[in-house]
Amino acid sequence: MRAKLQLFGFFLCVVLSVAGLYNVYSDNAETEALAMSVACGGAKDCGATLTSLVRTPFGQEIELHTKSGRVPITCVRSFYLFGAYSCTRH
């Protein structure tokens, strides 16, 4: 029983590590587009430009510059390391 529990723990650590690496190093063009949409209030093109991007296994902190000024956006997955991204302005 103990060996099975250790094996399960090992595989759980591997899966979570791979998910974290994927969140940090995968293509995030879709997430940036979602952040720009949030920053622009749903408008097609408000001239938002990316000024800062911080990616972690748990989310992304994106800072955009629009005509109205600096707009910080936080994007997180629906479950800690898995699921679709949702972005909010703060």
C-alpha positions as CSV (number, residue, x, y, z in Angstrom):
1,M,0.0,0.0,0.0
2,R,2.8,2.4,0.9
3,A,4.6,1.8,-2.4
4,K,1.3,2.6,-4.3
5,L,0.9,5.8,-2.4
6,Q,4.4,6.9,-3.1
7,L,4.0,6.1,-6.8
8,F,0.8,8.1,-6.9
9,G,2.5,11.0,-5.2
10,F,5.4,10.8,-7.7
11,F,3.1,10.9,-10.7
12,L,1.0,13.7,-9.2
13,C,4.2,15.8,-8.8
14,V,5.2,15.0,-12.4
15,V,1.8,16.0,-13.8
16,L,1.7,19.2,-11.7
17,S,5.2,20.1,-12.8
18,V,4.5,19.6,-16.5
19,A,1.3,21.7,-16.2
20,G,3.2,24.5,-14.5
21,L,5.9,24.4,-17.2
22,Y,3.2,24.4,-19.9
23,N,1.5,27.5,-18.3
24,V,4.8,29.4,-18.3
25,Y,6.4,28.4,-21.6
26,S,3.4,27.7,-24.0
27,D,2.2,30.2,-26.6
28,N,0.0,32.8,-24.9
29,A,-1.2,34.8,-27.9
30,E,-4.8,33.8,-27.1
31,T,-4.4,35.0,-23.5
32,E,-2.9,38.3,-24.6
33,A,-5.8,38.8,-27.1
34,L,-8.2,38.2,-24.2
35,A,-6.4,40.7,-22.0
36,M,-6.4,43.3,-24.8
37,S,-10.2,42.8,-25.2
38,V,-10.7,43.3,-21.5
39,A,-8.5,46.4,-21.5
40,C,-10.4,47.9,-24.4
41,G,-13.7,47.1,-22.9
42,G,-14.7,44.8,-25.8
43,A,-13.8,47.3,-28.6
44,K,-12.0,45.8,-31.6
45,D,-9.0,48.0,-31.7
46,C,-8.3,50.6,-29.0
47,G,-4.6,50.9,-29.7
48,A,-3.5,48.8,-26.6
49,T,0.2,47.9,-26.5
50,L,1.8,45.4,-24.3
51,T,4.2,47.1,-21.8
52,S,4.8,44.3,-19.2
53,L,4.2,40.6,-19.0
54,V,4.8,38.3,-16.0
55,R,4.0,34.6,-16.4
56,T,3.8,32.1,-13.5
57,P,2.5,28.6,-13.3
58,F,-0.7,30.0,-11.8
59,G,-1.5,33.0,-14.0
60,Q,-0.3,36.0,-15.9
61,E,0.1,39.6,-15.0
62,I,-0.3,41.7,-18.1
63,E,0.1,45.5,-18.3
64,L,-1.2,47.3,-21.3
65,H,-1.0,50.9,-22.4
66,T,-4.1,52.3,-23.9
67,K,-5.2,55.8,-24.9
68,S,-6.7,56.2,-21.5
69,G,-3.4,55.2,-19.7
70,R,-1.9,52.2,-18.1
71,V,-4.2,49.2,-17.6
72,P,-3.1,46.2,-15.4
73,I,-4.8,42.9,-16.2
74,T,-4.7,39.6,-14.3
75,C,-5.4,36.4,-16.1
76,V,-5.8,33.1,-14.2
77,R,-7.0,29.6,-15.1
78,S,-10.4,28.4,-13.9
79,F,-8.6,25.7,-11.8
80,Y,-5.2,26.4,-10.4
81,L,-3.1,24.9,-13.2
82,F,-5.8,23.7,-15.6
83,G,-8.8,25.1,-17.5
84,A,-9.5,28.2,-19.6
85,Y,-8.0,31.6,-18.8
86,S,-10.2,34.4,-17.6
87,C,-8.9,38.0,-17.3
88,T,-9.9,40.8,-15.0
89,R,-8.9,44.4,-14.9
90,H,-7.6,45.7,-11.6
